[in-house]
Amino acid sequence: ATPLGIGDRVYFFGRTGKTTVIQAGPEFKKLATNRLWEPEDEQEASDQPSFGGRTQYGIAVADDALLVRTGQILYCVKGTE
């Protein structure tokens, strides 16, 4: 997983589209788990190594948004506040 810290949160981006968010601090506190896309098969859903399906290649932060690239698709995740 690729970690990214923003403010008091740390985002762990898995290559299969699953993101886990924890609160930064001395104690572990899981805040959320999200998916950018639905798994295409059981192996992808389990987060085990796979050579098929979509793969997350990179993440970046720009203008208060998260940019996530998976092959030819670029996702922009931004709050509504």
Secondary structure, DSSP 4 states (H G I P E B T S, - for coil): -EEEEETTEEEEE-TTSEEEEEE-SSS--EEEEEESS--SSHHHHTT---SSS----EEEEETTEEEEEETTEEEEEE---
